[in-house]
Amino acid sequence: MSRIRKFLFLVITGLILVACSGQFPNTPAINKSDPSKPVYRIGIDPSLPPFVSNSTSNKKPIGFDIDLFTAVAKKAGINYEFVTIGTGYENMITEVRDCQLDGAISAIPVSPKLADTLLFSDPYYETSQVIVVRKGNLAIPDQASLPGMQVGALVDSPNQTSLANIDGVNIQTYDNFHYALQDLIRANLDAVVSDRPRAVLYSKSIPNNLIILPTSFARVEFAIAICKNNPDLVKQVNAGLIEVRSNGEYSKIATKWLLNLDK
């Protein structure tokens, strides 16, 4: 194993274990230049490098999503604090639905089902959906082979929707993608459908017996989830996104964190 792959393995494995235990501290509120404005609580899931993870040096969140939201908030004049949710994707989404959090950013795929209960910013990243199987698999060469199979997907995600459109697939949903991949490794599932970044993270960075098939479903968009009671926050975030895209900051942040991720 190369030094880089070994480092990634150790970092990601540690992040997953600690994130699932909910032990990460919240970061202090920042960008409070205008005390008259509210401080928004933005949930993050630090088990998703390179989008969100935890610095090994100072335990603060780092990643593409962190840098992007920081830039967006600065341009839009948004006061905020990151709130670490280490108990799974579904719990983070539930807290946004219930407005216990004002918003969340952690590679959240835009889903029509979720859009019924919360708000989304404009998309900030687009990728593909892929099929992950175990090495040596012969039964599932593509999506046409999924009927009759046990297939995992992140709950309330476009992956679940894609599978629901295929007759005969036995869908198993998970509120944490890590658990789906673990079931696949243990042969409790035949396949997992995922957005490509999550699939790359687990199949390439962590040594296991998984591969990504050279076939994909429709594209998936990531966006910032926002409490339905905060339409003004959506407008501010969207304005900030426009600014960071137009001034070149988005490109620099993407190059820093996502280079070659979606190839």
Residue pairs with C-beta under 8 A, 6 or more apart in sequence:
1 9
1 207
5 205
5 207
8 205
8 206
9 205
9 206
9 207
11 49
11 53
11 56
12 49
12 53
12 201
12 205
12 206
13 206
14 56
15 46
15 47
15 49
15 53
15 54
16 47
16 178
18 24
18 54
18 86
19 45
19 46
19 47
19 54
19 84
19 86
20 47
20 86
20 87
20 88
20 176
20 178
21 86
22 84
22 85
22 86
22 87
23 86
24 46
24 54
24 59
24 61
24 84
24 86
25 59
25 84
26 81
26 82
26 83
26 84
27 60
27 61
27 81
27 82
27 84
28 81
29 39
29 79
29 80
29 81
30 70
30 80
30 81
31 70
31 73
31 74
31 77
31 78
31 79
31 80
32 39
32 79
33 77
33 79
34 77
34 79
37 77
37 78
37 79
38 79
39 79
39 80
39 81
40 78
40 79
40 80
40 81
40 102
40 103
40 230
40 233
41 80
41 81
41 83
41 101
41 102
41 103
42 69
42 80
42 81
42 82
42 83
42 101
42 102
42 103
42 104
42 105
43 82
43 83
43 84
43 85
43 92
43 95
43 96
43 101
43 103
43 104
43 105
43 106
44 52
44 61
44 65
44 66
44 82
44 83
44 84
44 85
44 92
44 104
44 105
44 106
45 52
45 84
45 85
45 86
45 88
45 89
45 92
45 104
45 106
46 52
46 53
46 54
46 61
46 84
46 86
47 53
47 86
47 176
47 178
48 63
48 65
48 106
48 107
48 198
48 201
49 63
49 201
50 63
50 64
50 197
50 257
50 258
50 261
51 63
51 64
51 65
51 106
51 107
51 197
51 222
51 257
52 61
52 62
52 63
52 64
52 65
52 66
52 105
52 106
52 107
53 61
53 62
53 63
54 60
54 61
54 62
55 61
55 62
61 82
61 84
63 257
64 125
64 253
64 254
64 256
64 257
64 258
65 105
65 106
65 107
66 82
67 253
67 256
67 257
68 105
68 124
68 244
68 250
68 253
69 80
69 105
69 224
71 240
71 244
71 249
71 250
71 253
72 78
72 237
72 240
72 241
72 243
72 244
73 79
73 80
73 240
74 240
75 239
75 240
75 243
75 244
76 236
76 237
76 239
76 240
76 243
77 236
78 233
78 236
78 237
78 240
80 102
83 101
85 91
85 92
85 95
85 101
85 104
88 175
88 176
89 106
89 154
89 155
89 175
89 176
89 177
90 155
90 156
90 175
90 176
91 175
92 101
92 104
92 106
93 104
93 108
93 114
93 118
93 156
93 225
95 101
95 104
96 102
96 103
96 104
96 118
96 225
96 226
96 227
97 117
97 118
97 227
97 228
99 227
99 228
99 229
99 230
101 227
102 226
102 227
102 230
102 233
103 224
103 225
103 226
103 227
103 230
103 233
103 237
104 224
104 225
105 224
105 225
107 125
107 195
107 197
107 198
107 222
108 222
108 223
108 224
108 225
109 154
109 157
109 158
109 159
109 195
109 220
109 221
109 222
110 120
110 123
110 158
110 220
110 221
110 222
110 223
111 156
111 157
111 158
111 161
112 161
113 156
113 161
114 120
114 156
114 225
117 228
118 225
118 226
118 227
118 228
119 225
119 226
119 227
119 228
119 230
119 231
119 234
120 223
120 224
120 225
120 226
120 234
121 223
121 224
121 226
121 234
121 237
121 238
121 241
122 223
122 237
122 238
122 241
123 221
123 222
123 223
124 222
124 223
124 224
124 241
124 250
125 221
125 222
125 258
126 219
126 220
126 221
126 222
127 195
127 196
127 197
127 219
127 220
127 222
127 262
128 195
128 196
128 216
128 217
128 218
128 219
128 220
128 262
129 158
129 159
129 162
129 193
129 194
129 195
129 196
129 216
129 217
129 218
129 219
129 220
130 193
130 194
130 195
130 196
130 199
130 212
130 213
130 215
130 216
130 217
131 140
131 142
131 143
131 146
131 191
131 192
131 193
131 212
131 213
131 215
131 216
132 181
132 184
132 191
132 192
132 193
132 194
132 199
132 202
132 203
132 210
132 211
132 212
132 213
133 140
133 184
133 190
133 191
133 210
133 211
133 213
134 184
134 185
134 187
134 209
134 210
134 211
135 209
135 210
135 211
136 209
137 191
137 211
139 145
139 149
139 190
140 146
140 149
140 190
140 191
140 213
141 213
141 215
142 213
142 215
143 166
143 215
143 217
146 163
146 166
146 168
146 169
146 191
147 166
147 167
147 168
147 169
148 168
148 169
148 170
149 169
149 170
149 190
149 191
150 170
150 172
150 188
150 189
150 190
150 191
151 163
151 169
151 170
151 171
151 172
151 189
151 190
151 191
151 192
151 193
152 171
152 172
152 173
152 174
152 180
152 181
152 183
152 184
152 189
152 191
152 192
152 193
153 159
153 160
153 162
153 163
153 171
153 172
153 173
153 174
153 180
153 192
153 193
153 194
154 160
154 173
154 174
154 175
154 177
154 180
154 194
154 198
155 173
155 174
155 175
156 173
157 195
158 195
158 218
158 220
159 193
159 194
159 195
159 217
159 220
160 171
160 173
162 193
162 217
162 218
163 169
163 171
163 193
164 171
172 180
172 183
172 189
174 180
174 183
177 192
177 194
177 198
177 202
178 202
180 189
180 192
180 194
181 192
181 202
181 203
181 208
181 210
183 189
184 190
184 191
184 192
184 210
185 208
185 209
185 210
192 199
193 217
195 220
195 222
196 212
196 216
196 261
196 262
197 258
197 261
197 262
199 212
200 212
200 261
200 262
202 208
202 210
203 210
203 211
203 212
224 237
226 233
226 234
226 237
227 233
241 250
243 249
244 250
244 253
